[in-house]
Amino acid sequence: TPDSTDWLNYQARMVSSKLVNDAKVNVVEPVYFDRTPSMKLKWASLEKMENEELLKVVTNEKNVNSFDGFVQSWENAGGKQITDEVNQAIKK
């Protein structure tokens, strides 16, 4: 049986789909295709964190304003180290 959040979840998906469809997207081509040492160890868990957070925002479980906190958590969980390694590799 439906509960009180079903309508909200439906609306969140429909509204977010329209926003994504109507938004102007700045496409960025990747410049690094290798894997850093930290990526090999941490990428799967960072990607899982990202997917879970984005799903919570899209389904309105979390407000989009929580994204800055997520970025900080992602960086602390190894994302900053990976970013630094990629930036170093690009400079070579």
Secondary structure, DSSP 8 states (H G I E B T S, - for coil): ---HHHHHHHHHHHHHHHHHHHS----------S--HHHHHHHHHHHHHHHHHHHHHHTTSS-GGGHHHHHHHHIIIIIHHHHHHHHHHHH-
